[in-house]
Amino acid sequence: MAVDQPELVHETEVQRRHARVRIPASIILDNSNEKTFELDNLSASGFGVADQEANFLPDQIYSGRLNFDFLDFSFNVPVRFSVVNDIGNGRIGCEFQDLGRREISTIRLIITKYLSGEVIQAGDLLSTINRDNYAKPRKSTVQSSLSGADKLKGIFGTLLFFMIGLTAFTYVAVNLYNVYLVDNSTAAQVTLPYDQIYMPREGRVFSQVQPGQEVKAGDVIATIESPLYDLMEPMLLRKDLSTERLTEVLQQKMYVDIESPCNCRVFERLFTEGQFVSKSKPMFSLSPKDSQPLIQASFPYESIEAVDLGQQLDFTLAGSDSVQQGSVTNIEMFINDTGAGFVTVELTPDNRIEDKRLKQPVLVSTHQINVSELLTKAFSWAGE
């Protein structure tokens, strides 16, 4: 049973008017001659046409077909219209009458496409600009089940990407931990346990040994050259001392030998050859022969809990990438000139350090996480 559909037009199509555009189109009258007139312009409500012979009269409704010629096809839209004004020079303006919903939508669609550039003018014809909306069909094998080799390849690829992502995440996490949660020393060097020998009197000092040299108890390690007038001060105060005698006394020198108090080795010489050194200033640092190199490091006071006695710390020697460990065997606190506190620790390495490393700088820190070691352990656990 057919249902009559009322001719309804949306209100926007009635109220909205396009500006008149110059678009290739013509009007064919429904009469015996089917005379054709080229349009000057077209809008959703009407059109303009040249009528030099006065074929159209006012107050009369005409019927015809609005014709559009495209490169590959043409089609007509049946319309009814009337003359509404005389523009002059044989040109008149016409208005559509009683157009149906389909006709109005078709005219508006062509005008909209023309204004948007999807329909262009090619001479006296219209041409559409199309894009390729077609894609290659999917392979028929997509829906089929995977073979054993394809499954193995997929599993391997998934594991590979998983391992790459896990490695990247681990690297970032470890570096963040080492930057924000690890305490580093402000200064550190390789040293030896030693005792110092001090100047018994002022004078110029001449060394008899070199750093690193082994000495026995009683060996002369330095000679001090002092002016004799220090010992003869009471005599110099006598009033009857002549100028010649005073000059003679002042020119005389006294030499004092400094002997080693132990069987040890010279760790450090604290003066330059022939330097004048004041009384009670340090001359040498002497270390026992069997002493092992250790590390002396300074930390901010805030790190005191992390570097307490017995704590294991990491250290890296200058020019080396390997991280070694050692135990804190001594800790002291100091206050600098600004009033800020810091702690100095002595670190005994788990493995002996070569003597050639003495006085070289070291980086000491609380326990760090090494990415390569962590990954090596992870792979070994996975293999087990």
Backbone torsions as a table, in degrees:
resi	resn	phi	psi	omega
1	MET	NA	119.6	-177.8
2	ALA	-76.9	141.4	179.7
3	VAL	-114.3	127.9	179.6
4	ASP	-70.3	127.4	177.5
5	GLN	-97.0	120.5	179.2
6	PRO	-65.6	146.4	177.8
7	GLU	-78.2	97.8	-178.6
8	LEU	-110.4	139.1	178.0
9	VAL	-125.0	131.9	179.9
10	HIS	-63.7	144.2	-174.5
11	GLU	-62.0	-29.4	179.9
12	THR	-66.8	-27.3	179.6
13	GLU	-77.5	-21.9	178.4
14	VAL	-85.5	-41.6	-171.8
15	GLN	-85.8	-34.2	-175.6
16	ARG	-82.1	134.9	-179.9
17	ARG	-123.7	130.1	173.6
18	HIS	-76.5	151.8	168.2
19	ALA	-66.7	149.7	-179.7
20	ARG	-70.2	132.3	-178.6
21	VAL	-120.4	149.0	176.4
22	ARG	-87.6	101.4	-176.5
23	ILE	-127.8	135.3	-179.6
24	PRO	-60.8	110.6	178.8
25	ALA	-159.2	165.4	179.5
26	SER	-146.0	161.7	177.3
27	ILE	-118.0	129.2	179.6
28	ILE	-111.1	117.9	-178.1
29	LEU	-73.7	145.5	176.2
30	ASP	-87.7	82.1	174.7
31	ASN	-144.0	-174.8	-175.7
32	SER	-65.0	-31.7	-178.6
33	ASN	-88.9	-19.4	-175.3
34	GLU	47.8	53.6	-178.7
35	LYS	-68.3	141.7	-176.4
36	THR	-112.1	136.5	178.6
37	PHE	-126.7	130.7	176.5
38	GLU	-76.8	136.1	-178.1
39	LEU	-83.3	141.0	173.3
40	ASP	-78.9	-37.7	-179.5
41	ASN	-158.5	168.8	-175.9
42	LEU	-147.5	142.0	172.4
43	SER	-140.2	178.1	-178.9
44	ALA	-71.3	-13.5	-177.2
45	SER	-110.4	-12.2	-178.5
46	GLY	176.9	-163.8	-177.5
47	PHE	-154.8	166.0	173.8
48	GLY	-115.2	143.9	-175.5
49	VAL	-146.8	150.7	176.6
50	ALA	-86.5	126.0	-179.1
51	ASP	-132.3	78.2	-178.8
52	GLN	-72.0	-25.8	-175.2
53	GLU	-100.5	10.3	178.1
54	ALA	56.0	51.7	177.2
55	ASN	-77.2	-21.1	-176.8
56	PHE	-112.7	133.6	-178.0
57	LEU	-114.0	149.1	178.3
58	PRO	-67.2	159.7	175.8
59	ASP	58.5	33.4	177.6
60	GLN	-139.6	136.8	-177.7
61	ILE	-97.1	130.0	179.7
62	TYR	-113.4	155.6	175.9
63	SER	-124.7	149.7	180.0
64	GLY	-173.3	-164.2	-178.7
65	ARG	-127.2	127.5	176.5
66	LEU	-84.7	116.3	-170.5
67	ASN	-106.3	132.4	175.4
68	PHE	-121.3	124.9	-179.8
69	ASP	-106.7	115.6	174.3
70	PHE	-101.1	170.3	-177.8
71	LEU	-62.2	-38.3	-174.6
72	ASP	-105.0	-13.2	-177.7
73	PHE	-162.4	173.2	174.4
74	SER	-145.6	156.2	176.9
75	PHE	-150.8	160.7	-176.6
76	ASN	-117.3	148.7	174.6
77	VAL	-121.2	114.3	179.4
78	PRO	-67.1	131.3	-176.8
79	VAL	-138.7	158.5	169.9
80	ARG	-124.0	140.3	-174.2
81	PHE	-151.4	166.8	177.1
82	SER	-142.7	157.8	179.5
83	VAL	-81.6	129.0	-178.4
84	VAL	-113.8	-22.9	176.9
85	ASN	-158.5	158.2	178.1
86	ASP	-109.1	109.6	-174.9
87	ILE	-72.9	-30.4	-177.9
88	GLY	111.3	164.5	-178.8
89	ASN	56.7	32.3	177.8
90	GLY	77.4	14.3	179.9
91	ARG	-111.6	137.5	-177.6
92	ILE	-129.1	159.4	175.2
93	GLY	-112.4	134.4	-177.0
94	CYS	-120.0	151.6	-179.7
95	GLU	-123.7	136.8	178.5
96	PHE	-68.0	147.0	-179.2
97	GLN	-127.1	130.5	172.1
98	ASP	51.9	45.5	176.5
99	LEU	-76.0	145.1	177.3
100	GLY	-79.5	169.8	-178.3
101	ARG	-61.4	-41.2	-178.4
102	ARG	-66.8	-41.7	-178.7
103	GLU	-64.6	-44.4	179.3
104	ILE	-62.7	-43.8	-179.8
105	SER	-63.0	-38.8	-179.7
106	THR	-65.5	-46.7	-179.5
107	ILE	-62.7	-45.7	-180.0
108	ARG	-62.9	-37.8	179.6
109	LEU	-63.4	-44.4	-179.5
110	ILE	-64.3	-43.4	-179.9
111	ILE	-64.1	-42.9	-179.7
112	THR	-63.0	-44.3	179.1
113	LYS	-64.6	-36.3	180.0
114	TYR	-67.3	-43.0	-180.0
115	LEU	-69.3	-31.7	-179.2
116	SER	-82.6	-9.7	177.6
117	GLY	93.4	-0.8	178.1
118	GLU	-77.0	-20.8	172.6
119	VAL	-122.3	125.1	-177.6
120	ILE	-121.2	164.4	179.8
121	GLN	-94.1	124.3	176.6
122	ALA	-118.3	88.3	-174.0
123	GLY	71.3	-123.7	177.3
124	ASP	-97.2	12.2	-178.7
125	LEU	-120.4	170.5	175.7
126	LEU	-109.2	147.5	178.9
127	SER	-136.8	141.0	179.1
128	THR	-97.9	144.1	176.1
129	ILE	-103.3	115.2	-176.9
130	ASN	-111.6	152.2	171.5
131	ARG	-112.4	157.0	-178.9
132	ASP	-77.9	105.1	-179.5
133	ASN	-95.3	12.8	-176.0
134	TYR	-107.7	144.1	178.7
135	ALA	-125.0	160.8	179.1
136	LYS	-66.4	141.2	178.8
137	PRO	-65.2	150.7	177.8
138	ARG	-67.3	150.4	177.7
139	LYS	-66.4	142.7	-177.9
140	SER	-69.1	-18.9	-177.6
141	THR	-78.9	-8.1	-177.5
142	VAL	-62.0	-40.7	-177.1
143	GLN	-81.6	-10.6	-178.1
144	SER	-78.4	159.5	-179.7
145	SER	-71.7	148.7	-179.1
146	LEU	-76.5	147.5	176.2
147	SER	-79.9	174.3	-179.3
148	GLY	-62.9	-40.7	179.2
149	ALA	-66.0	-39.8	179.2
150	ASP	-66.7	-39.0	177.3
151	LYS	-62.6	-44.1	179.2
152	LEU	-63.3	-40.3	178.6
153	LYS	-63.6	-42.4	178.6
154	GLY	-64.0	-42.3	179.0
155	ILE	-64.1	-44.0	-180.0
156	PHE	-62.7	-43.3	178.8
157	GLY	-63.0	-41.6	178.7
158	THR	-63.5	-44.3	178.6
159	LEU	-64.1	-37.5	-179.8
160	LEU	-63.1	-48.4	179.0
161	PHE	-64.9	-34.9	177.8
162	PHE	-64.2	-43.3	-179.3
163	MET	-67.5	-38.2	178.0
164	ILE	-63.6	-45.8	178.3
165	GLY	-63.3	-41.1	178.9
166	LEU	-64.8	-39.7	178.9
167	THR	-64.3	-44.1	179.5
168	ALA	-63.4	-42.8	178.9
169	PHE	-63.9	-42.5	179.8
170	THR	-63.5	-42.0	-180.0
171	TYR	-60.7	-46.8	-179.8
172	VAL	-64.8	-44.4	-178.3
173	ALA	-64.0	-41.4	-179.1
174	VAL	-66.1	-42.7	-179.9
175	ASN	-65.9	-38.8	175.6
176	LEU	-62.8	-40.1	178.0
177	TYR	-63.7	-46.2	-178.2
178	ASN	-66.0	-29.6	-178.1
179	VAL	-79.4	-43.3	-170.6
180	TYR	-101.3	-21.1	-173.5
181	LEU	-117.0	3.9	179.8
182	VAL	-110.4	132.3	177.3
183	ASP	-92.1	128.4	179.9
184	ASN	-110.0	150.1	178.0
185	SER	-72.4	148.1	175.7
186	THR	-83.3	-26.2	176.9
187	ALA	-160.3	143.8	179.6
188	ALA	-161.6	149.0	177.1
189	GLN	-153.7	162.2	176.4
190	VAL	-83.1	131.2	-177.6
191	THR	-142.7	-173.2	177.7
192	LEU	-131.6	153.3	170.3
193	PRO	-70.0	130.4	-173.4
194	TYR	-147.2	163.6	170.2
195	ASP	-119.8	147.7	-177.5
196	GLN	-105.7	147.1	174.1
197	ILE	-106.9	133.7	-174.2
198	TYR	-110.3	157.3	179.9
199	MET	-66.8	123.1	177.2
200	PRO	-76.1	-23.7	178.9
201	ARG	-155.5	162.9	-179.2
202	GLU	-80.3	155.8	179.9
203	GLY	157.4	178.5	176.0
204	ARG	-82.7	138.6	-173.5
205	VAL	-113.3	136.3	177.6
206	PHE	-125.6	118.5	-175.4
207	SER	-79.4	144.7	175.9
208	GLN	-109.1	-3.7	-178.9
209	VAL	-134.4	167.9	179.0
210	GLN	-119.3	152.6	176.5
211	PRO	-56.0	136.1	-177.2
212	GLY	93.1	-12.8	-178.3
213	GLN	-78.4	140.0	177.1
214	GLU	-88.5	138.7	179.8
215	VAL	-131.5	158.1	176.5
216	LYS	-105.8	162.4	177.8
217	ALA	-61.7	129.2	-179.9
218	GLY	96.6	-11.4	177.6
219	ASP	-69.7	140.8	177.5
220	VAL	-75.9	123.5	-179.1
221	ILE	-109.1	-15.9	179.1
222	ALA	-163.2	158.2	176.8
223	THR	-126.4	134.1	-179.8
224	ILE	-107.3	127.7	176.1
225	GLU	-103.5	115.4	-177.0
226	SER	-124.3	150.0	175.3
227	PRO	-70.7	142.6	-174.8
228	LEU	-71.4	-23.0	-173.9
229	TYR	-64.0	-17.0	177.1
230	ASP	-62.4	-37.4	-179.9
231	LEU	-83.9	-19.8	-174.4
232	MET	-106.1	23.1	-178.0
233	GLU	-59.2	-41.3	178.6
234	PRO	-61.0	-39.3	-178.7
235	MET	-69.9	-32.8	-178.2
236	LEU	-69.1	-17.4	-179.3
237	LEU	-82.3	-7.5	179.6
238	ARG	-67.9	138.1	-175.5
239	LYS	-77.1	-25.1	-176.6
240	ASP	-85.9	8.4	-178.8
241	LEU	-75.8	126.2	-178.3
242	SER	-77.0	163.3	179.8
243	THR	-64.6	-40.9	179.5
244	GLU	-62.4	-41.6	-179.4
245	ARG	-67.0	-38.7	179.3
246	LEU	-65.0	-41.2	178.1
247	THR	-63.9	-39.9	179.7
248	GLU	-63.5	-41.5	-179.8
249	VAL	-66.5	-43.3	-177.6
250	LEU	-65.1	-26.7	-178.4
251	GLN	-83.2	-13.6	-179.1
252	GLN	-77.8	145.1	-178.6
253	LYS	-117.4	154.6	176.3
254	MET	-123.7	133.7	-177.9
255	TYR	-113.0	130.9	-178.8
256	VAL	-123.4	126.7	177.6
257	ASP	-90.4	136.0	176.4
258	ILE	-104.1	123.3	-176.8
259	GLU	-103.6	153.3	177.7
260	SER	-73.4	133.8	-179.6
261	PRO	-86.3	-2.7	-173.8
262	CYS	-153.8	167.5	169.1
263	ASN	-84.5	102.1	-171.6
264	CYS	-153.4	-171.6	176.3
265	ARG	-126.5	151.2	-178.3
266	VAL	-79.5	114.2	179.8
267	PHE	-85.9	-39.7	-173.6
268	GLU	-152.9	137.7	172.0
269	ARG	-107.8	126.9	-169.0
270	LEU	-103.2	22.5	178.4
271	PHE	-148.6	164.1	173.4
272	THR	-97.2	156.0	-175.0
273	GLU	-59.9	126.4	178.6
274	GLY	79.4	8.4	-179.0
275	GLN	-73.0	143.3	173.9
276	PHE	-82.9	120.1	-175.9
277	VAL	-119.2	135.8	-179.6
278	SER	-74.5	162.3	178.7
279	LYS	-63.8	142.3	177.3
280	SER	75.2	5.1	174.5
281	LYS	-81.8	147.0	-179.8
282	PRO	-68.6	141.8	179.9
283	MET	-107.8	-53.4	-176.4
284	PHE	-132.3	155.2	166.0
285	SER	-112.9	119.7	-177.5
286	LEU	-111.1	134.3	-177.8
287	SER	-120.3	143.7	177.0
288	PRO	-58.0	148.9	-176.0
289	LYS	-60.9	-37.3	-175.7
290	ASP	-92.2	12.1	-178.6
291	SER	-71.1	146.8	179.5
292	GLN	-104.0	140.7	176.3
293	PRO	-59.3	141.0	176.2
294	LEU	-132.7	177.8	-176.0
295	ILE	-117.8	132.3	175.9
296	GLN	-113.2	123.8	-174.2
297	ALA	-134.8	149.8	177.1
298	SER	-111.7	137.1	179.1
299	PHE	-127.7	153.2	171.3
300	PRO	-61.4	154.3	-177.6
301	TYR	-60.8	-29.8	-179.0
302	GLU	-63.1	-18.2	-177.6
303	SER	-92.9	11.2	-172.3
304	ILE	-62.9	-34.3	179.9
305	GLU	-69.2	-32.7	-177.4
306	ALA	-80.5	-17.1	-176.3
307	VAL	-120.2	31.2	-179.1
308	ASP	-70.7	168.8	-178.8
309	LEU	-55.4	135.9	178.7
310	GLY	85.9	-8.1	-179.8
311	GLN	-70.4	143.2	174.2
312	GLN	-88.2	126.5	178.6
313	LEU	-120.6	154.5	176.0
314	ASP	-95.7	148.2	173.6
315	PHE	-146.5	150.8	178.8
316	THR	-128.5	122.6	-179.8
317	LEU	-73.4	155.6	179.8
318	ALA	-61.6	131.8	179.7
319	GLY	79.7	6.9	-179.6
320	SER	-121.1	146.6	177.7
321	ASP	-100.0	-12.4	-177.1
322	SER	-78.6	140.3	179.1
323	VAL	-99.0	126.0	179.1
324	GLN	-114.8	168.6	-177.5
325	GLN	-122.9	158.7	175.3
326	GLY	-159.2	166.4	-177.5
327	SER	-109.4	144.1	177.7
328	VAL	-77.2	119.4	-179.1
329	THR	-109.2	-13.3	178.7
330	ASN	-155.4	145.1	179.6
331	ILE	-144.3	135.3	179.3
332	GLU	-135.6	152.7	179.9
333	MET	-113.4	141.6	-179.8
334	PHE	-134.1	158.5	174.2
335	ILE	-120.3	124.3	-179.5
336	ASN	-83.9	-176.6	-174.6
337	ASP	-65.0	-26.2	-179.5
338	THR	-85.7	-2.6	179.8
339	GLY	90.9	-2.0	179.2
340	ALA	-82.3	141.4	-178.6
341	GLY	-93.8	148.7	173.9
342	PHE	-148.0	159.7	-178.3
343	VAL	-117.4	143.0	176.5
344	THR	-114.9	127.9	-177.8
345	VAL	-119.5	149.2	170.4
346	GLU	-105.3	126.7	-175.0
347	LEU	-113.4	121.1	177.3
348	THR	-93.7	114.2	-177.2
349	PRO	-65.7	148.5	175.9
350	ASP	-69.1	-31.4	177.7
351	ASN	-118.4	143.4	-175.9
352	ARG	-61.7	139.9	175.8
353	ILE	-99.7	138.0	-179.3
354	GLU	-64.8	148.6	-178.5
355	ASP	-63.9	-25.6	-179.3
356	LYS	-67.5	-13.3	177.8
357	ARG	-85.0	-3.4	-178.0
358	LEU	-58.5	137.6	179.9
359	LYS	70.3	4.3	177.0
360	GLN	-81.8	148.5	179.6
361	PRO	-71.5	153.7	-178.4
362	VAL	-139.1	147.2	171.9
363	LEU	-101.8	115.6	-179.4
364	VAL	-112.6	138.3	-179.1
365	SER	-152.2	163.1	169.6
366	THR	-67.9	173.6	-167.9
367	HIS	-59.9	122.3	175.9
368	GLN	-98.7	162.2	175.1
369	ILE	-102.7	124.0	178.7
370	ASN	-96.0	124.8	-175.4
371	VAL	-62.8	-46.2	-176.5
372	SER	-63.5	-42.7	178.4
373	GLU	-65.0	-39.5	-179.8
374	LEU	-63.1	-44.3	179.2
375	LEU	-67.1	-37.5	178.5
376	THR	-61.8	-43.3	177.9
377	LYS	-65.5	-39.3	-179.4
378	ALA	-63.0	-43.3	179.7
379	PHE	-68.1	-36.1	178.1
380	SER	-66.5	-39.9	176.5
381	TRP	-64.7	-39.8	179.7
382	ALA	-65.6	-35.9	179.2
383	GLY	-68.1	-33.8	178.3
384	GLU	-72.0	NA	NA
